[in-house]
Amino acid sequence: MPIEQIHPVVVHFPIVLLLVGFLLDGIFLLLRRTAWADVTFLLVAAGVGAAFAAGLTGQAAAHAIEPLAPPLKAALERHHEFAGVINFLGTGMLALRMMVRFRRQTVPLVAYLAIGLLTLSLLALTARRGGILVFDLGAGVALTAPVGPAI
């Protein structure tokens, strides 16, 4: 399977891993339950890694559908910008989470929770923009003519 066709599959991993990892992490950190700290840390780390993979496959998918009409190009650029911000914030989120995990400091915890909420919000907006690209603007969708009469 060409790499540009993998993007629709890969994008679901950062959504699920970051959402579940962050929510469980927030619950366990706020309740001071450290039993699941390693698992939730790994979920967040895997989510950040998956976000980078989604960005790479998204770049390949974008190049595969060039040249683009102006409205599609503008929407794709905005989607790409949001993905870059998610990768940046996700990296910061992971660094802060490491500080909380290994140094047990409170200030990084507050920053981690704030950046995590921002990251998840941007993740939702980016996913929505991806849906608009595909379902409203037809990005990467090959239209085919009907083969024969409908039965």
VENZI-V854018 format. One record per residue. N is the residue number from 1. RES is the residue in one small letter. PHI is phi in radians with two decimals (NA if undefined). OMEGA is omega in degrees with one decimal (* if undefined). Layout:
((N/RES/PHI/OMEGA) (N/RES/PHI/OMEGA))
//
This chain:
((1/m/NA/178.2) (2/p/-1.11/-174.9) (3/i/-1.03/-178.5) (4/e/-1.17/178.0) (5/q/-1.53/-179.0) (6/i/-1.45/-176.0) (7/h/-0.92/-179.6) (8/p/-1.05/178.3) (9/v/-1.47/-174.0) (10/v/-1.13/-174.2) (11/v/-1.07/-179.0) (12/h/-1.32/-177.9) (13/f/-1.16/178.6) (14/p/-1.13/179.1) (15/i/-1.06/-177.2) (16/v/-1.22/-175.9) (17/l/-1.11/-179.9) (18/l/-1.21/-179.3) (19/l/-1.11/-178.1) (20/v/-1.17/180.0) (21/g/-1.04/-178.4) (22/f/-1.18/-179.7) (23/l/-1.10/177.8) (24/l/-1.14/178.5) (25/d/-1.06/178.8) (26/g/-1.05/178.9) (27/i/-1.10/-176.9) (28/f/-1.20/179.3) (29/l/-1.23/-179.0) (30/l/-1.22/178.2) (31/l/-1.52/179.7) (32/r/1.04/175.7) (33/r/-1.75/-174.2) (34/t/-1.67/-177.3) (35/a/-1.05/-177.4) (36/w/-1.75/-174.6) (37/a/-1.02/-179.3) (38/d/-1.18/-178.7) (39/v/-1.15/-178.9) (40/t/-1.17/175.9) (41/f/-1.06/179.5) (42/l/-1.16/176.3) (43/l/-1.09/179.2) (44/v/-1.13/179.4) (45/a/-1.07/178.2) (46/a/-1.14/177.8) (47/g/-1.12/177.8) (48/v/-1.15/176.9) (49/g/-1.07/179.0) (50/a/-1.17/177.1) (51/a/-1.13/176.5) (52/f/-1.14/177.9) (53/a/-1.12/177.9) (54/a/-1.12/177.5) (55/g/-1.11/179.9) (56/l/-1.15/179.4) (57/t/-1.23/176.1) (58/g/-1.15/176.2) (59/q/-1.06/179.5) (60/a/-1.10/179.3) (61/a/-1.14/179.4) (62/a/-1.11/179.8) (63/h/-1.18/-178.0) (64/a/-1.27/-176.7) (65/i/-1.86/177.4) (66/e/-1.30/-1.5) (67/p/-1.33/-174.6) (68/l/-2.02/171.8) (69/a/-1.20/-176.8) (70/p/-0.91/179.7) (71/p/-1.12/179.6) (72/l/-1.20/179.2) (73/k/-1.08/179.7) (74/a/-1.11/179.6) (75/a/-1.14/179.6) (76/l/-1.16/177.9) (77/e/-1.10/178.5) (78/r/-1.13/177.7) (79/h/-1.06/179.2) (80/h/-1.13/178.4) (81/e/-1.08/179.0) (82/f/-1.07/179.6) (83/a/-1.08/177.6) (84/g/-1.10/178.3) (85/v/-1.15/177.5) (86/i/-1.07/178.8) (87/n/-1.11/178.5) (88/f/-1.13/179.9) (89/l/-1.14/179.0) (90/g/-1.08/177.3) (91/t/-1.13/176.4) (92/g/-1.12/177.7) (93/m/-1.05/179.9) (94/l/-1.16/178.1) (95/a/-1.09/178.0) (96/l/-1.13/179.4) (97/r/-1.12/176.7) (98/m/-1.15/177.6) (99/m/-1.13/178.6) (100/v/-1.12/-176.3) (101/r/-1.16/-171.2) (102/f/-1.70/179.5) (103/r/-1.93/179.1) (104/r/0.94/179.4) (105/q/-1.77/-177.8) (106/t/-1.46/-177.2) (107/v/-1.04/176.7) (108/p/-1.07/179.2) (109/l/-1.13/179.3) (110/v/-1.10/178.1) (111/a/-1.10/179.2) (112/y/-1.06/-179.2) (113/l/-1.13/179.4) (114/a/-1.16/-179.9) (115/i/-1.18/177.5) (116/g/-1.10/177.9) (117/l/-1.12/177.3) (118/l/-1.11/180.0) (119/t/-1.08/179.6) (120/l/-1.15/177.2) (121/s/-1.11/178.4) (122/l/-1.16/177.0) (123/l/-1.09/178.4) (124/a/-1.13/178.1) (125/l/-1.12/179.8) (126/t/-1.15/177.6) (127/a/-1.10/178.2) (128/r/-1.09/178.6) (129/r/-1.12/175.5) (130/g/-1.10/176.9) (131/g/-1.10/177.2) (132/i/-1.11/178.9) (133/l/-0.99/-175.7) (134/v/-1.42/-169.6) (135/f/-1.48/179.8) (136/d/-1.68/-175.5) (137/l/-1.80/174.9) (138/g/1.31/-179.5) (139/a/-1.13/175.9) (140/g/1.26/-179.1) (141/v/-1.78/178.3) (142/a/-1.57/178.4) (143/l/-1.52/-179.6) (144/t/-2.15/177.1) (145/a/-1.36/176.7) (146/p/-1.05/-178.2) (147/v/-1.35/-176.7) (148/g/-2.70/179.4) (149/p/-1.16/177.0) (150/a/-1.20/-178.7) (151/i/-1.80/*))
//
